[in-house]
Amino acid sequence: MQLKKAGWWVGLLFAAVFMVACSNTEADGSKEDAETNEPEKMEGSVVIDGSGTVYPLMAKIAEEYMVNEQQDVSVEVSRAGTGAGFKKFLVENGTDFNDASRPIKEEEKAEAEKLGMEIKELKVALDGLTFVINKENDWATEMTPEQLISIFVAGSDVKKWSDINPDWPAEDIKPMGPNENHGTYEFFYEKVMEETDMSEHVNLQQDYSTLVNLVSEDKNGIAFFGYGYYANNTDQLQAVSVDFGNGAVEPALDTISEEGAYAQFTRPVFTYLNVDHAKENPQVLDFAKYVIENANKLSAETGFAPVPENELIENLEFLSSL
């Protein structure tokens, strides 16, 4: 009887040990699974320069990445302008990314090939070229592309508002815009003005914030830049609606599209990646993926329209293959 009782206790003890062992194994497995699901911790830096137009979007993405994704990675975003940025990008040990509000030029591609540098164009958003006027300007709120061009083109007879429409004030127009460092200038000059010389009377500036201030302080001021800078300053400026032939269209997130009502003044904006840097530095590749995964989610917050999802997927597949 005592032997049977002892056997019963041994069996019970064995069962208890077995259950504890299984429990520990499951806990260890869950712990490993949890660790596997956590993003890999990275450190180091990512350096970005280029377009002032793209800057608000890229700065927002960088902020979200550093706060929510990789706290030990420093992402530095500057805004020298598209052209000036490419000069910093297309050199030995240059920047990791160059933001651009126009496609890379053939001579810039040639420079990359000369350096043996592999680069990847990543479309991140759609922007609408926007013409802004002073809040007190209640006459030039709608214009055609031809009328807008006549304000900025060299040799034009348009000097006063009344030269466009006799019912408008006989006051001198004060045209302004970003300087030659910016892709926005190049887009306007090459695509809208069809490479016709710009008037020497156009006040060209490096900083978009300067243009915002100048127009907001001058009743006769008019400037052009990306939609985002207007969207963030609607308290100081108003946008010109453009009549492309089917009625005036106001630039807005629902009209800016490569095939929509504002298509003539719509352009894609990009960031260009140094692929070699991405292969050598995990944080550069990781940030590139984060940009593509979050561009559409954050674009509207900074005044951009989204890119078609299929284009983002193609770019993400390329990055995942590196």
C-alpha positions as CSV (number, residue, x, y, z in Angstrom):
1,M,0.0,0.0,0.0
2,Q,2.8,2.4,0.9
3,L,4.6,1.4,-2.3
4,K,1.5,2.3,-4.4
5,K,1.2,5.6,-2.6
6,A,4.9,6.5,-3.2
7,G,4.5,5.6,-6.9
8,W,1.5,7.9,-7.2
9,W,3.5,10.8,-5.7
10,V,6.4,10.2,-8.1
11,G,4.0,10.2,-11.1
12,L,2.4,13.4,-9.9
13,L,5.8,15.1,-9.4
14,F,7.0,14.0,-12.9
15,A,3.8,15.4,-14.5
16,A,4.3,18.7,-12.7
17,V,8.0,19.0,-13.8
18,F,6.9,18.1,-17.4
19,M,4.2,20.9,-17.4
20,V,6.7,23.5,-16.0
21,A,9.2,22.5,-18.7
22,C,6.6,22.9,-21.5
23,S,5.5,26.2,-20.0
24,N,9.1,27.5,-20.0
25,T,9.6,26.3,-23.6
26,E,6.5,28.1,-24.8
27,A,7.4,31.3,-22.9
28,D,10.9,31.2,-24.4
29,G,9.4,30.7,-27.9
30,S,7.0,33.6,-27.4
31,K,9.9,35.7,-26.3
32,E,11.8,34.8,-29.3
33,D,8.8,35.5,-31.6
34,A,8.4,38.9,-29.9
35,E,12.0,39.8,-30.4
36,T,11.8,38.6,-34.1
37,N,8.8,41.0,-34.7
38,E,10.6,44.0,-33.3
39,P,12.4,46.2,-35.9
40,E,16.1,45.7,-36.1
41,K,17.8,48.5,-34.1
42,M,20.1,50.7,-36.2
43,E,22.3,53.6,-35.7
44,G,24.3,56.0,-37.9
45,S,23.2,58.9,-40.1
46,V,21.3,59.6,-43.3
47,V,22.1,62.8,-45.3
48,I,19.6,64.3,-47.6
49,D,19.7,67.6,-49.6
50,G,18.1,69.0,-52.7
51,S,14.6,70.4,-53.5
52,G,13.1,73.1,-51.4
53,T,9.7,72.0,-52.7
54,V,10.1,68.4,-51.5
55,Y,11.7,69.5,-48.2
56,P,8.5,69.7,-46.1
57,L,7.5,66.2,-47.1
58,M,10.9,64.7,-46.6
59,A,11.4,66.6,-43.3
60,K,8.1,65.2,-42.0
61,I,9.0,61.6,-43.1
62,A,12.4,62.0,-41.4
63,E,10.8,63.2,-38.2
64,E,8.4,60.3,-38.1
65,Y,11.2,57.9,-38.8
66,M,13.4,59.2,-36.0
67,V,10.6,59.3,-33.4
68,N,8.7,56.1,-34.2
69,E,11.1,53.8,-36.0
70,Q,14.8,54.3,-35.3
71,Q,15.6,56.7,-32.5
72,D,19.4,56.1,-32.9
73,V,19.5,57.1,-36.6
74,S,20.1,60.8,-37.3
75,V,18.3,61.9,-40.6
76,E,19.6,65.3,-41.7
77,V,17.4,67.0,-44.4
78,S,18.6,70.2,-46.1
79,R,17.2,72.3,-49.0
80,A,19.9,73.7,-51.3
81,G,17.6,73.3,-54.3
82,T,17.3,70.5,-56.8
83,G,20.3,71.6,-59.0
84,A,22.5,72.5,-56.1
85,G,21.6,69.3,-54.4
86,F,22.6,67.2,-57.3
87,K,26.1,68.8,-57.1
88,K,26.3,67.6,-53.6
89,F,24.9,64.1,-54.5
90,L,27.0,63.4,-57.6
91,V,30.4,63.4,-55.9
92,E,32.6,60.9,-54.1
93,N,31.2,60.5,-50.5
94,G,28.2,62.7,-51.4
95,T,24.8,62.8,-49.9
96,D,22.7,59.6,-49.5
97,F,19.6,61.1,-51.2
98,N,18.9,64.1,-53.4
99,D,15.3,65.4,-53.4
100,A,14.2,66.8,-56.8
101,S,11.2,68.7,-58.1
102,R,12.2,67.7,-61.7
103,P,13.7,64.5,-63.2
104,I,17.4,64.1,-63.3
105,K,19.1,65.6,-66.4
106,E,21.1,63.8,-69.0
107,E,24.3,65.5,-67.9
108,E,23.6,64.6,-64.3
109,K,23.1,60.9,-65.4
110,A,26.4,61.1,-67.2
111,E,28.2,62.4,-64.1
112,A,26.8,59.5,-62.1
113,E,28.1,57.0,-64.8
114,K,31.5,58.8,-64.7
115,L,31.7,58.2,-61.0
116,G,30.5,54.6,-61.3
117,M,27.6,55.5,-59.1
118,E,24.3,53.5,-59.2
119,I,21.3,55.7,-58.5
120,K,17.6,55.0,-58.2
121,E,14.8,57.4,-58.9
122,L,12.0,57.2,-56.4
123,K,8.8,59.1,-57.1
124,V,7.4,60.3,-53.8
125,A,4.5,62.6,-54.6
126,L,2.7,64.8,-57.1
127,D,2.9,68.6,-56.8
128,G,0.9,71.4,-58.5
129,L,2.7,74.5,-59.7
130,T,0.8,77.3,-58.0
131,F,0.6,81.0,-58.7
132,V,-0.1,83.1,-55.6
133,I,-1.3,86.7,-55.1
134,N,-1.8,89.1,-52.2
135,K,-5.0,88.6,-50.1
136,E,-6.1,92.1,-51.2
137,N,-5.9,91.4,-54.9
138,D,-9.5,90.8,-55.9
139,W,-9.1,91.1,-59.6
140,A,-6.4,88.6,-60.8
141,T,-8.0,85.6,-59.1
142,E,-8.5,83.7,-62.4
143,M,-6.1,83.7,-65.4
144,T,-5.2,81.6,-68.4
145,P,-1.7,80.0,-68.7
146,E,-1.0,82.4,-71.5
147,Q,-1.8,85.4,-69.3
148,L,0.4,84.1,-66.5
149,I,3.3,83.5,-68.8
150,S,3.0,87.0,-70.2
151,I,3.7,88.4,-66.7
152,F,7.1,86.5,-66.5
153,V,8.4,86.2,-70.1
154,A,11.1,88.5,-71.5
155,G,10.0,91.1,-74.0
156,S,6.4,91.0,-72.9
157,D,4.2,94.1,-73.2
158,V,2.5,93.2,-70.0
159,K,3.8,95.5,-67.2
160,K,0.6,96.6,-65.5
161,W,-2.5,94.6,-64.5
162,S,-4.5,96.7,-66.9
163,D,-2.3,95.3,-69.8
164,I,-3.9,91.9,-69.1
165,N,-7.4,93.2,-68.6
166,P,-8.4,96.9,-69.0
167,D,-10.8,96.5,-66.1
168,W,-7.9,95.7,-63.8
169,P,-5.8,98.4,-62.0
170,A,-3.2,100.3,-64.0
171,E,-0.6,99.4,-61.4
172,D,2.8,97.7,-61.9
173,I,2.9,94.0,-61.5
174,K,5.6,92.7,-59.2
175,P,6.5,89.2,-60.5
176,M,8.6,86.8,-58.3
177,G,9.7,83.3,-58.1
178,P,12.4,80.8,-57.0
179,N,15.9,81.1,-58.5
180,E,17.8,78.8,-60.9
181,N,18.9,76.5,-58.0
182,H,15.3,75.2,-57.8
183,G,13.6,72.5,-59.9
184,T,10.5,74.6,-59.7
185,Y,12.2,77.4,-61.7
186,E,13.4,74.8,-64.2
187,F,9.9,73.2,-64.5
188,F,8.3,76.6,-65.1
189,Y,11.1,77.7,-67.6
190,E,11.3,74.4,-69.5
191,K,7.7,73.0,-69.4
192,V,5.5,76.0,-69.0
193,M,7.5,78.8,-70.7
194,E,9.0,76.3,-73.2
195,E,12.5,77.7,-72.6
196,T,11.6,81.3,-73.5
197,D,13.8,83.7,-71.6
198,M,12.4,85.0,-68.3
199,S,12.1,88.8,-67.8
200,E,14.9,90.5,-65.9
201,H,12.2,92.2,-63.8
202,V,11.3,88.9,-62.1
203,N,12.5,88.9,-58.5
204,L,14.1,85.5,-58.0
205,Q,14.8,84.3,-54.5
206,Q,16.5,81.3,-52.9
207,D,14.1,80.8,-50.0
208,Y,10.4,80.1,-50.5
209,S,9.6,81.7,-47.2
210,T,11.0,85.0,-48.6
211,L,8.6,84.7,-51.5
212,V,5.6,84.1,-49.2
213,N,6.5,87.2,-47.2
214,L,7.1,89.4,-50.2
215,V,3.8,88.6,-51.8
216,S,1.9,88.9,-48.5
217,E,3.2,92.4,-48.1
218,D,2.7,93.7,-51.7
219,K,-0.8,94.1,-53.2
220,N,0.7,93.8,-56.7
221,G,2.9,90.8,-56.0
222,I,2.6,87.5,-57.8
223,A,4.8,84.5,-57.4
224,F,5.0,80.8,-58.4
225,F,6.1,77.8,-56.3
226,G,4.9,74.3,-55.2
227,Y,1.4,73.9,-53.9
228,G,2.6,72.9,-50.4
229,Y,4.0,76.4,-49.7
230,Y,0.6,77.9,-50.6
231,A,-1.3,75.3,-48.6
232,N,0.7,76.1,-45.5
233,N,0.2,79.9,-45.9
234,T,-3.4,80.3,-46.9
235,D,-3.8,82.9,-44.2
236,Q,-1.4,85.1,-46.0
237,L,-1.9,84.3,-49.7
238,Q,-4.5,83.3,-52.2
239,A,-4.0,81.0,-55.2
240,V,-4.8,81.9,-58.8
241,S,-7.3,79.6,-60.4
242,V,-6.1,78.6,-63.9
243,D,-8.4,78.3,-67.0
244,F,-6.9,75.7,-69.2
245,G,-9.8,76.0,-71.6
246,N,-12.6,74.3,-69.7
247,G,-13.2,76.8,-66.9
248,A,-11.0,78.0,-64.1
249,V,-9.4,75.3,-61.9
250,E,-8.1,76.0,-58.4
251,P,-5.0,74.1,-57.4
252,A,-6.0,71.6,-54.7
253,L,-5.2,68.0,-53.6
254,D,-8.2,66.7,-55.5
255,T,-7.3,68.6,-58.8
256,I,-3.5,68.0,-58.8
257,S,-3.1,64.9,-61.0
258,E,-1.1,63.8,-64.0
259,E,-4.3,63.1,-65.8
260,G,-6.8,65.5,-64.0
261,A,-8.1,69.0,-64.5
262,Y,-4.8,70.6,-63.3
263,A,-2.6,68.2,-65.2
264,Q,-0.9,70.9,-67.3
265,F,0.7,72.3,-64.1
266,T,1.1,69.0,-62.3
267,R,4.5,67.4,-61.9
268,P,5.9,64.4,-60.0
269,V,8.6,65.1,-57.4
270,F,11.3,62.6,-56.5
271,T,14.1,61.6,-54.2
272,Y,17.2,60.0,-55.8
273,L,19.0,57.3,-53.8
274,N,22.7,56.5,-53.9
275,V,22.2,52.7,-54.3
276,D,25.8,52.0,-53.3
277,H,25.3,53.8,-50.0
278,A,22.1,51.8,-49.4
279,K,24.0,48.6,-49.9
280,E,26.8,49.6,-47.6
281,N,24.7,51.3,-44.8
282,P,21.7,49.5,-43.5
283,Q,20.1,52.7,-42.1
284,V,20.1,54.3,-45.5
285,L,18.3,51.4,-47.1
286,D,15.9,51.2,-44.2
287,F,15.1,54.8,-44.5
288,A,14.5,54.5,-48.2
289,K,12.0,51.7,-47.6
290,Y,10.3,53.9,-44.9
291,V,10.0,56.8,-47.4
292,I,8.2,54.6,-49.9
293,E,6.0,52.9,-47.3
294,N,4.9,56.2,-45.8
295,A,5.0,58.8,-48.7
296,N,1.3,58.6,-49.5
297,K,0.2,58.6,-45.9
298,L,2.2,61.8,-45.1
299,S,2.0,63.6,-48.5
300,A,-1.4,65.3,-47.9
301,E,-0.2,66.7,-44.6
302,T,2.5,68.7,-46.4
303,G,0.6,69.7,-49.5
304,F,1.2,66.9,-52.0
305,A,-1.1,64.6,-53.9
306,P,-0.4,60.8,-53.7
307,V,1.5,58.6,-56.2
308,P,-0.3,55.6,-57.7
309,E,0.1,52.6,-55.4
310,N,1.5,50.4,-58.1
311,E,4.5,52.7,-58.6
312,L,5.2,52.7,-54.9
313,I,5.0,48.9,-54.8
314,E,7.5,48.6,-57.8
315,N,10.0,50.8,-55.9
316,L,9.6,48.9,-52.7
317,E,10.2,45.6,-54.5
318,F,13.4,47.1,-55.9
319,L,14.6,48.2,-52.5
320,S,13.8,44.9,-51.0
321,S,16.0,43.2,-53.5
322,L,19.1,45.1,-52.5
